[in-house]
Amino acid sequence: MKIEPYEKDYFFNQCDPVIKCSLSQEQSHEVKRLLVLSMQCNETQITKLNFNIWFFRFYFVTLYFGREKRLSLRRFHESAKIEILFSCLGILLSCSLTISMIFAIFMSLYYIKSFAGINLFEDSHLQDYF
């Protein structure tokens, strides 16, 4: 991706005039060089999907699909078996938390219903089924 000179000048001109005038020629050249580096994108195969949330006017969800090319540093190198184990444990933990949250919501609604005195089925309770 090539950054045109007018783009970096545009962003450099957005700087406070007092600060911009206090910079030397070398400093302003270096700031412009850093602006070009910060605007460059190494990834060209990113697919971006935006979903507006209709009941929140100013919020939306953005999903990016593409291969990660940023450098990632790991504290230790894991073998494939350990990565698979951690993935399975993460999935198991996520599923168990989801099921327990659904159960907690269901039970709280059931107790609120019972406290209000509402009977959905005559002569039967949830405890009768267990």
N, C-alpha and C positions, 0 to 999 in steps of 0.2 A: 504494500500500500504506500503510495507516494503522497507525501504531505506537500501541498503547494505553499509557496512562500507567503502568499496573502493570508493563509489560514493561521500560520504561526504569528504573523504580525497582528492579525486581528485579536488573538488571545493575549498577546503581549501588550497591546494598546488598551486592554481592559484593566490593566494594572493602575494603581493610584499614581497620578502624575508626579506627586512629590517623591515617591519611591522610585519611579521610573527615571526621573531626572538625576537622582542621586547615584544611579548605577554608572559605572564606567563602561567604555566600549566593550572591553573584554567580558565584563559581567553581564551586560545585556546580550552579547552574542552567546554566552553560555546558557543563559535563561531560555533563549530562543531554541538552542540545541536541545535542551531538556524538554521543552514543550513538544518538539517534533518527536522525541523518543517516547514521550508519554502518550501521544496520539496514535502512534503506530500500533497496529493490531497484527499479531503473528498468525492468528487463526483465521483462515478464510472459509472454512467449511462449517461455520456455526449456523444452525437453523434456529431462528428465534420465533417463538409463538407467544402472542399476547392474548390474554383473556380478561375482559372487563367484567367486574363483578357488578351486576346491574343495580343492586340495592345500596351499594356504597359508591358514591359518585366519583371519588378521587382515588379509588384503589383498584389495582389490577394485578394479575398474576402473570409473570413472565417466565417461560421455560426455555432454557438454552440446551440444544442438543449439538454435540460435536465432540471431537477428541480433545482431551486435555493436553496441552503442550507446555504448561508451566512446570517449572522444576519443583519437585516435592522431595523434601528431605525426611527420611525416616530415621528414627533413633536406632532401630535394629532391623535387620533383614529377616523377614518371616518366610517360612517355607509355604508351599502351596497347601499342605495339609492343615497347617495352623490357620491360614486365611479362610479355608473352607469351614473349619470348626468355628471360628469367630463369626462367620456369616450365618451359619446355622443357629448358633446361640443367639445372635441378634434377632433373627427371624422368629425364633421360639419365644424370646422375651417380648418382642413386639406383639405377637399373637396373644400371649397370655395376658399382657397388660390391656389389650383391646377387649378381650373376653371379660376380664374382671371389671373393666369400666362399664361395659354394657350390662353386666350383672348388677353392679352397684346402682346404676341408673334405674334399671327395672325394679330392683327391690325398694329403692327410695320412692319411686312412683307408687308401688304397691302399698307401702306403709302410709303414704299420704292419702291414698284412696281409702284404706282401712280406717285411718284416723278421722276422715270426713264422714265415714259411715255409709259409703257407697258399696253396694253389693252388685257385682256384675252377674254372678250366677247364684241363684237361690239355693240355699242349703248345701253349699260347697265352698271350700276355701282352698287356697294354694297349698296349704299343708296337707290336705287330703290326697293330693297327687304325688307327694313324696313319701 
